[in-house]
Amino acid sequence: MPKSKSHTGSLNRTQGREALAEKRHRSLERVAPQSNGVASNAYRTPQLVRRGQPPVNSGSSLSNSFGTTRRTPRRPPVRVVTKAEVPEASSINVPPGYKARNPVPSDKPSPVGSQRPRLKHHLAAQFSTESTRLVQSVDDMSSTMSSVGLRTAKPASSCFKAHLEPFANPQEGLKRAQQLVNSGDWESQVEGIQDIVRLAEHHPEVLQSDLHQINMSLLKQAKNLRSQVSRASIQAFTLLFDVMKRNMEPDVEKITSLLLHKTSDTNKFLQLDSNHGLDALVENVSPNKAIPAIVQEGLNHKNPAVRTTVARLLTYEVERLGASKVLSGQKDITDRLLPAAAKLAQEGSLETRKYAKHIFQQLSQQGSFDAALKKYVSHNDLRNMQKLLDNLSSEGRTIRESARSKFSVGSRYTRTM
């Protein structure tokens, strides 16, 4: 007799419930983790957990509220090997011909971490070294600002020998030097420049007759693309300024123009040598020749590094001459230096403005400072640097005097009271 559809459906639903119950019953069975390779037959049934209370645990730590257990494996204890357990050399298979090295005797055994220093101590030493360098650089900067000249800093290296011997025949040495300087080989050119230095040290009177020709040859080689030749020429100019002094004045403008241009060179050695040569120029050439040459060749230069060098040299010149002589109205000194310093005080470079401020700080202590400014500096430059002048005047007063003038009768702070 065929069964109805409703009877078949109810039978399928009953079988499905039984299968679901059996599946749920199997999921509740958990086999305990094996211990020593033997499976445990203990079963675990789910616990009824009250709200706010942890489930009751029989010696096992529960990782979550669902009752899954997780045991943290313990590391085996470190086994210390005693001396008695170390096998003797006779029991070890040693290949034939093997020679054991004798250990190096030491008084104290080295600890485990002695071969590599700890990271924090290494970094601390590095940071202390960097801080020491930073302090030294700040000290060098402050000493440079206190004495503006670079004559205290020697060139990084010399292109010539330490001890040059005099010539047996100076006239023949001069002819040989000129031939070598004008040759096409750069090594011969450096040798000829060294001969000129030998003549300047031991026979300066021989150079007097052909000094202009020698300066022109050195100017040509100072523009050489070989850095060795260029450095040798610039260092030769430094020595010539120290030895020949005012005899170099006829060619001072051309030499100043070259040295100022080399101060902005990408080669750091050429920069230092050029600054050293310019300092020798300022120290040995008369101010009536040095100041106009520096202002004319470098004040309107396109490179800001050159204009910074001009500001440094003018500050150096003011320190050497003194504020009273600078403001004395002497030709080619006051009329050249004051307008140049006023223009440098408006530069975009902070270092250039510092040098210009240093100039006005020295000059502002003189009574004739205001009159000299009105006479030699244009009205537009005075208006642009008015803030600098106000700061200089306020720096010279004490705190009590500045406060008294600030709130005195008629000041702009008391007019509205």
Buried (B, 14 or more C-beta within 10 A) or exposed (E): EEEEEEEEEEEEEEEEEEEEEEEEEEEEEBEEEEEEEEEEEEEBEEEEBEEEEEEEEEEEEBEEEEBEEEEEEEEEEEEEEEEEEEEEEEEEEEEEEEEEEEEEEEEEEEEEEEEEEEEEEEEEEEEEEEEEEEEEEEEEEEEBEEEBBBBEBEBEEEBBEEEBEEBEEBEEBBEBBBEBBEEEEBEBBBBBBBBBBBBBBBBBEBBEEBBEEBBEBBBBBBEBEEEBBBBBBBBBBBBBBBBBBEBBBEBBBBBBBBBBBBBBBEEEBBBBBBBBBBBBBBBBBEBEBBBBBBBBBBBEBEEBBBBBBBBBBBBBBBBBBEBEEBBBEBEBBBBBBBBBBBBBBBBEBEBBBBBBBBBBBBBBEBEBBEEBBEEBBEEEBEEBBEEBBEEBEEEEEEEEEEEEEEEEEEEEEEEEE
